[in-house]
Amino acid sequence: MTPMQTCRIGDEICLPDSSLPRVVVIGGGFAGISLVKKLKNKPVQVVVLDKNNFHQFQPLLYQVATSGIEPDSIVFPLRKLFNGYKNVFFRMAIVNEIQSESNTIVTDIGTVEYDHLVIATGSTTNFFGLQDVQQHSVGMKTIQEALDIRSLILQNFEKAVVTCDEAERNALTNFAIVGGGPAGVETAGAMAEFKKYILPKDYPELDASMMSIYLIEAEDELLNAMSDKSSENALKFLNKLGVDVRLNTSVQSYDGLNIKTDKTVLLQAKTMIWTAGVKGNVPTGINKENIARGNRILVDDYCSIKGYKNIYALGDIAAMVSDHYPSGHPMVAQVAIQQGKQLANNILLQLQGKGRKRFSYKDKGSLATIGKRKAVADIGKLRFGGYIAWLLWSVVHLLSISGFRNKLLVGLNWAWSYFTYDKGNRLIIRKFRI
Ligand SMILES: Cc1cc2nc3c(=O)[nH]c(=O)nc-3n(C[C@H](O)[C@H](O)[C@H](O)COP(=O)(O)OP(=O)(O)OC[C@H]3O[C@@H](n4cnc5c(N)ncnc54)[C@H](O)[C@@H]3O)c2cc1C
């Protein structure tokens, strides 16, 4: 039987009547969905709010951006994900404000009351106040941005074939990637493969050697969250692929053509992909004293926010500081997933009047791939790179994607590309203009 829907007061969003405590979750990312999975058919009413109607698998955004896989193979509809979850209700909404005095959140489609509120809003690109860079470059945090990058890259090649101006052609075929973390390294590797395998076939009129890929990193090494050995291996693999890696170099300005760094005017490029930093997506209404470095919300070992008895934060948005992680736990999917599970268990324990358990992160290791057949891996005390690391990377990512259909689509695309050296999605579906 379909449950009765009522709006309790004023502009409250319609939700089914329930006498169960209501847990509202803002964000259907890794943290939000791992929490909701644990609360499936438990004695709570769960309301999930997200500005998108899908969950996105951010680790493979770079493959969409570089025409490797289709966009809809790494996003998954939230409503489909919650099929069979009788106590879970999804509403597509942008959360604008939390009014903790009245246990209410204000969204673009109305208000929602909560008994427990979970903030899992993740993070957004940090341009560190560089307004011109923000205006002219493209971040890579969402599927929409990945599609923008794909269009921009392909549009610039289309322009490069028709211009007779050599300087302009150079700028159109120069690609700057800023940030030497996993996203930057993986994008640079994929772009290098594009140059090697796709450019000569698709654009025979262009001299492929003209295309330059720059990877610009402010620190003195790539992948600085990984071991020295993996950082060195990543640099070695990228150099071999022909990527021009500039370490100890910070971008200071970009006007859509000239990239100025702390060294000198480095180069001219019509494409800049910015992966140099992220900051928390904090909704309005959380006390300023609870905001830590990187615009993240300070939480205790239970994901609780100080000063609020029923509001929690987890995943990228949460800064859970410990002796081992003085700047907060790393902003990676495993932290978000493990915190989601733990918080769900704690909410259920609390409802039974039992004590909560502290969060303890189990680091399963780090992986980053650098083009086909090469990756680096730090697993426990093991540090290795090359083909085995790449196989491991491929299996781990394939298993982590939501939905069997998506796994199949990505697997087929990878197999196709592995054997044919081709990328199947070189489409400008909608034009992009910065
Ligand atoms: C390009 C890239 C590559 C990455 N690669 C890796 C990797 O290889 N391995 C790894 O472990 N991690 C990787 N990460 C990091 C990983 O994706 C994040 O740590 C993880 O997504 C954090 O999960 P989360 O649930 O906290 O946030 P998210 O997954 O970002 O989810 C946040 C959700 O909140 C929603 N939301 C935000 N604000 C609002 C609002 N106001 N109203 C309604 N909804 C809102 C968003 O739409 C989104 O669905 C990568 C990230 C990027 C960007």
The ligand as an SDF file (V2000), in Angstrom:
LIG
                    3D

 53 58  0  0  0  0  0  0  0  0999 V2000
   38.6330   14.0150  -10.4840 C   0  0  0  0  0  0  0  0  0  0  0  0
   38.6170   13.2850   -9.1540 C   0  0  0  0  0  0  0  0  0  0  0  0
   39.2780   12.0820   -9.0220 C   0  0  0  0  0  0  0  0  0  0  0  0
   39.2520   11.3960   -7.8070 C   0  0  0  0  0  0  0  0  0  0  0  0
   39.9010   10.1920   -7.7150 N   0  0  0  0  0  0  0  0  0  0  0  0
   39.8280    9.5010   -6.5750 C   0  0  0  0  0  0  0  0  0  0  0  0
   40.4190    8.2070   -6.4730 C   0  0  0  0  0  0  0  0  0  0  0  0
   41.0210    7.7130   -7.4370 O   0  0  0  0  0  0  0  0  0  0  0  0
   40.2930    7.5220   -5.2940 N   0  0  0  0  0  0  0  0  0  0  0  0
   39.6140    8.0690   -4.2290 C   0  0  0  0  0  0  0  0  0  0  0  0
   39.5060    7.3990   -3.1850 O   0  0  0  0  0  0  0  0  0  0  0  0
   39.0710    9.2730   -4.2750 N   0  0  0  0  0  0  0  0  0  0  0  0
   39.1480   10.0100   -5.4290 C   0  0  0  0  0  0  0  0  0  0  0  0
   38.5530   11.2490   -5.4990 N   0  0  0  0  0  0  0  0  0  0  0  0
   37.9260   11.7990   -4.2920 C   0  0  0  0  0  0  0  0  0  0  0  0
   36.5540   11.1930   -4.0320 C   0  0  0  0  0  0  0  0  0  0  0  0
   35.7780   11.2580   -5.2070 O   0  0  0  0  0  0  0  0  0  0  0  0
   35.9060   11.9780   -2.8920 C   0  0  0  0  0  0  0  0  0  0  0  0
   36.7080   11.8300   -1.7470 O   0  0  0  0  0  0  0  0  0  0  0  0
   34.5070   11.4550   -2.6070 C   0  0  0  0  0  0  0  0  0  0  0  0
   33.6690   11.6880   -3.7220 O   0  0  0  0  0  0  0  0  0  0  0  0
   33.9210   12.1250   -1.3690 C   0  0  0  0  0  0  0  0  0  0  0  0
   32.6440   11.6270   -1.1530 O   0  0  0  0  0  0  0  0  0  0  0  0
   31.5290   12.5600   -0.5020 P   0  0  0  0  0  0  0  0  0  0  0  0
   30.3200   11.7170   -0.3740 O   0  0  0  0  0  0  0  0  0  0  0  0
   32.0710   13.2240    0.7000 O   0  0  0  0  0  0  0  0  0  0  0  0
   31.2750   13.7160   -1.5690 O   0  0  0  0  0  0  0  0  0  0  0  0
   30.7500   13.6170   -3.0640 P   0  0  0  0  0  0  0  0  0  0  0  0
   30.9730   12.2660   -3.6250 O   0  0  0  0  0  0  0  0  0  0  0  0
   31.3460   14.7800   -3.7680 O   0  0  0  0  0  0  0  0  0  0  0  0
   29.1810   13.8320   -2.9360 O   0  0  0  0  0  0  0  0  0  0  0  0
   28.6070   15.0440   -2.5210 C   0  0  0  0  0  0  0  0  0  0  0  0
   27.1630   15.0840   -2.9960 C   0  0  0  0  0  0  0  0  0  0  0  0
   26.5290   16.2000   -2.3980 O   0  0  0  0  0  0  0  0  0  0  0  0
   25.7050   16.8530   -3.3440 C   0  0  0  0  0  0  0  0  0  0  0  0
   25.5620   18.2480   -2.9160 N   0  0  0  0  0  0  0  0  0  0  0  0
   26.5600   19.1330   -2.6710 C   0  0  0  0  0  0  0  0  0  0  0  0
   26.0610   20.2970   -2.2500 N   0  0  0  0  0  0  0  0  0  0  0  0
   24.7170   20.1580   -2.2310 C   0  0  0  0  0  0  0  0  0  0  0  0
   23.6510   21.0300   -1.8740 C   0  0  0  0  0  0  0  0  0  0  0  0
   23.8350   22.2650   -1.4370 N   0  0  0  0  0  0  0  0  0  0  0  0
   22.3840   20.5550   -1.9900 N   0  0  0  0  0  0  0  0  0  0  0  0
   22.1390   19.2920   -2.4240 C   0  0  0  0  0  0  0  0  0  0  0  0
   23.1200   18.4380   -2.7600 N   0  0  0  0  0  0  0  0  0  0  0  0
   24.3920   18.8610   -2.6500 C   0  0  0  0  0  0  0  0  0  0  0  0
   26.4460   16.6620   -4.6530 C   0  0  0  0  0  0  0  0  0  0  0  0
   25.5930   16.7790   -5.7780 O   0  0  0  0  0  0  0  0  0  0  0  0
   27.0330   15.2530   -4.4950 C   0  0  0  0  0  0  0  0  0  0  0  0
   26.1670   14.2690   -5.0070 O   0  0  0  0  0  0  0  0  0  0  0  0
   38.5720   11.9470   -6.7060 C   0  0  0  0  0  0  0  0  0  0  0  0
   37.8970   13.1590   -6.8320 C   0  0  0  0  0  0  0  0  0  0  0  0
   37.9150   13.8250   -8.0550 C   0  0  0  0  0  0  0  0  0  0  0  0
   37.1790   15.1280   -8.1980 C   0  0  0  0  0  0  0  0  0  0  0  0
  1  2  1  0
  2  3  1  0
  2 52  2  0
  3  4  2  0
  4  5  1  0
  4 50  1  0
  5  6  2  0
  6  7  1  0
  6 13  1  0
  7  8  2  0
  7  9  1  0
  9 10  1  0
 10 11  2  0
 10 12  1  0
 12 13  2  0
 13 14  1  0
 14 15  1  0
 14 50  1  0
 15 16  1  0
 16 17  1  0
 16 18  1  0
 18 19  1  0
 18 20  1  0
 20 21  1  0
 20 22  1  0
 22 23  1  0
 23 24  1  0
 24 25  2  0
 24 26  1  0
 24 27  1  0
 27 28  1  0
 28 29  2  0
 28 30  1  0
 28 31  1  0
 31 32  1  0
 32 33  1  0
 33 34  1  0
 33 48  1  0
 34 35  1  0
 35 36  1  0
 35 46  1  0
 36 37  1  0
 36 45  1  0
 37 38  2  0
 38 39  1  0
 39 40  1  0
 39 45  2  0
 40 41  1  0
 40 42  2  0
 42 43  1  0
 43 44  2  0
 44 45  1  0
 46 47  1  0
 46 48  1  0
 48 49  1  0
 50 51  2  0
 51 52  1  0
 52 53  1  0
M  END
$$$$
